[in-house]
Amino acid sequence: MRNGLFEWEKPLYELELRIEELQKFTAEKDIDLSREIATLEKRAEYLRREIYESLSAWQQVLLARHPKRPTTLDYIELIFDDFYEFHGDRNYRDDPAIVGGLAVFDGLPVTVIGPQKGRDTKENIRRNFGLPHPEGYRKALRLMEQAEKFRRPIISLIDVVGAYPGVEAEERGQGIAIAQSIRQMSFLEVPIVCVITGEGGSGGALAIGIGDRILMLEHGWYSVISPEMCAQILWKDSSKAPEAAEALKLTATDLIGMDAIDGIVPEPLGGAHKNHQEAAANLKVSLKEALKEILSIPVDVLVKQRLERFRQLGEWQEKAVVVSEIK
């Protein structure tokens, strides 16, 4: 991507630039070019839909990583009221790569958590590029257990390529922190809605992704491993990430077909980064519907259904195939 523009967007960008030039020329020279402009706008609309409705899995991965895509704090600001952030895991330190706290959603007190990426280099360094340390997951779990104590629903907004893989994270128990979070979320006696807003990679996402309803934005991705790491393992070549993305079946369309997620949240044409307000409005509608469903279910039934749901993921069957002998 160059200057916020993907390679496959260049034809559309050039057409939009041509339209702007004609509009500017019309205003400056007072010449009526409305018919030509209308024709180009119609062509641009057709091209826009053709491009964004036929993206490959790898292109969707790249779209989910767009630097201007809404972050967790962006969604919190646009969707929730009276957000009050909590800090620290009460053990080691506060991890800025995960944010969380109390908020009001449509008049209902909730706990909202999620990884936070930076907008520029300085903020990305402060937030460790959105890669949580174990203390980040312990902070998230602390807030979720607090939510259970006060009977507040939990909303988890997930956008993380994976947990931080550094030596210091392993020294402080990264794997244990993720496992504890998965275990505890499985049994929390409150409604939980998880949303993959961008990237949903590996245990870094699953650690805060055990819920009663799993939603996913249209151009997000969700997988046990990133395409680059998968390609490195299978082919010893990370440049084969596009092939890995196709094989992993990590798009929203793939996952809803396998019952791995419950719903797809539509994005503005071209991606959530094109219109933060519209993306947030769409997500708010989906969150309302999900919460309305699960708030009416008794807590003991919710927990039972949650456990059954994740135990069934990945089930497969063998089918005998009879091959006739070729004479």
N, C-alpha and C positions, 0 to 999 in steps of 0.2 A: 504494500500500500504506500502511495506517495501523496503527500498533502491531503491526507484523509480520503483519498480516492482509490478504490480498487480497480484492477485492470479491466474487469468486466463492466465497470461503470463508465469507462471512457467514452464510448459512443453516445451514451445518454448525456454525459456532461457536455460534450461538444455540441450536441443538438440544443441543449438548454442555453449554452453560451450564445449560440446563433440567434435564438429567440430574444435573449436579452439585448443583443446588438441591434436587432431590428426594432425592438421597442424603444431603445435609446435614440436610434436614428429617426424614428417616427416623431418622437417628442421634440427633438432638436430641429428637424427640417420641416415639421408640420406636413408630412406626407402620409397619406392613408395606406398603410400596409397591413391592415387588420385581417384581410383574407389570407395573405401569406403567413402571418403570425398564427392565425387559427389553424391552418393546415399543419404547420410545424408543431404546434401544441398538441394536436390530435396524434401526430406521429410519435411525439415524445411520451404521451400517456400510454400508447400501445407498447412502445419499447420498454417503458418503465415496468409495466406489468409482465411483459415477456421475460425480462431479466430476473425480477425478484420472485416470480412464481415458478421459476425453473432452476433454482440454485442447486448446485451439487452439495453433498454433505460437507466437503472441505470448504466451500464458499460460505456455508452457514457457520462453520467454525470460525472463520475469519471475521464474519459479520458480528458474531457474538463477542469478539475481542476488540471491536472498534473502540478507540480511545475516548470517543464522545458518548458512548453508550451510558444510559443512566446507571448510577451506582446505588448501593444500598441506601446511603444517606439521601440521595436524590429522591428515591421512591418514598422514603420515610417522610421527607418534607412535603411531597406532593399528595400523599395518600392519608397520612396520619395526622392527628392533632396532639398537641401538648407532649411531644416526645421529650423524655428525660433520660439521658444516657447514664448508664452505670459503668464503672471501671474496675479492673483488677480481678484476679482469680482467688484472692485471699490466701495465696500461697507463695507466688514468686514475683509477678509484676502484671501490669496492664499490657495487653497486646493490641496495638492500634489496628491490626489487620482484621480484627473482628469487633463490630460495634453491636450494642444491644441496650435495651432499657424498656421503660414503660411508655405506653402511648395510648391514645384513644382512637379506635377505628369505628367510624359510623356510630359514635355514642357508646361503644363497648370498650372497657379497659382491656388491653392486651399487652403481652410481652412480645417485642419484635427484635430479632437478631439477624445478623448476616455478615459475611466478609465484606471488607471495604477496600477497594482499589483507589489509587491516586489518580489525579488528573494530569499532573506534570511530574517531572523527574524528582523534584524535591519531596513532593507528597508521596510519591511511590516508594521512595527510600524510607520515609517515616513509617509508612504502612506495610513495608516489606513486600511491595508489589501485590498486596492482597493475599499473601501466602501465610496462613496462620501458624503460630507456634503452639505447643501444647497448652500454654497458659491461656491462649485465645479460646481453645475448646473448653478448658476448665471454666473460664469466665462464662461462656455460653451455657454450659451445663448448670452453673450456679444460678444463672438467671432463669433457666427453665424450671429448676427445682423450686425457686421462689415463686414462679408462676403457678406451679402445682399447689403450693401451700396456700395461696390466696385465690385459687380457682380462676385464674385468668387464662384464656386461650393463648396459644403460642403461634406466631407467624414467623417462619424462617425464610428469609430471602437469600438464595444461594447463587453466588457468582464467584467461583474459585476454580482455578485449574488444578489445584491439589494442595495438600498440606506442605508446609515448608520442609524440605528434605535435608537441611543442614545438620552437621554433627551435633551442634549444641541443642537442636530440637530433639534429636534422638537421645542425647544424654539426659534431657529432662522428661523423657517418657512420651514421645509423640504417639507411638503406636498404642500405648496404654490409654492415653487421653482420648484418642479416637474410639477405641473399643468401649471405654466406659461411657462415653457419650451415646454411642449407638445402643448399648444395653439399657441405659437409663431412659432414653427417649422411647424405647419400645414399651416401657411400663408406666410412663407418666400418665396420671389420671386426669388429664385435661385434653381438650380438643387441640390438634396440631395441624396446621396447614403449611406445607413446604412449597416454595416456588423457585424453580430454576430460572433466574432472570437473565442469565447469560451463559457462563460456563459452569458445568457441573462435573468436575473431574475427580475420580478416584475416591479414596477414603476422606479426602479433604471436604468433599461435598456430602458424602453419606453420613459423616459424623454429625451433621445438623440437618439431615434429610429424612429422618424416620417420622412419618406423619400419617394422619388419617386421610388426607387428600394431598396428592402431589400434582401440582400444576407446573406448566412449563411455557415460557414465552416462545412464540412462533419460530424465532431464529436462534434459540439457545441450543446447547448440546449437553448431553448427560451420558457419562460412560465410566467404566471401571478404570480407564486409562486414557491419557491424552493421545491423539493420533500420532504425534511425534515420537512419544515413548513406545507406543505400539510398533511403529515402523522400525525403530531402533532395535527392539527385541526380536521382531520377526525377520527383518531383512538386513539388520545392521546398517541401516541407511535411513536417517530421519527425513530425507527428501521424498521418501515414499509415503509421507503423511497423508496426501490426498487419497491414495489407495486404501490406507488403513482406516481413514474416516468412513469410506464407503462400507468396508467390511465390518466395522464396529456397530453399525446401525444406531447411531447416536443422536439422530435428529428427532424432533418432536413427533413428526409423522411416523417414523419407525417405532418409537417407544409407545405411542398410544395404541398402535396396532398389536403390541405385545403385552398390553395392560400394565406396563411399567409406570405409566403416569395416568392421571385421571382426566386431564383437560389441557387444551392448548389455548393460550392467551394470544389473541391476534395482536400484531404489531403494526404501526404505521407503515405504509408502503415504502420499502427501502430500508426498514430497520428502526428500532426504538430510538436510535441516536438522531433520527430525522425530526422527531417531535416528542420530547420528553412528556409533555402534558397529555398528549393522546395515549402514549404508552401507559402512563400511570392511571389514566381514566379507565382504560381497558382492564388493567390488572385489578383495579378497585372493584369493578363489576364482578370479575371472576372470584375475588376473595369473598365478596358478600354472598355469592351463591354457595361457595364451598362451606363457609361458616354456618349459613342457614341450615344446610344439610346436617352437619355433624353436631351442631349445638342441640339438636332435637333427639340425639341418640344417647342413651344412658352411658355413663363413663365406663362401667365394667364391660359393656358390649363394645364400646369403641376400642378399648385395649385389646380385647379378644380378636376383633376384626383386624386391628393393626398387626398383631402378631401373625395371624393367618395369612395376611396379604404378603408380608415380606418372606415368610417361609415358603410361599408358593412361587416366588420369583425364580426364574431360571429352571423350572421344571421342564423335563424333556422326555420323549418317548422313543423307543427303538421300534423300527418297522422292518419286518422281514421282507426282503426283496428276492423274488424267485427269478433267476436268470436262466432262460431255456438254453440248452446245449446247442451250440452251433455245429452243424454237421458239414 
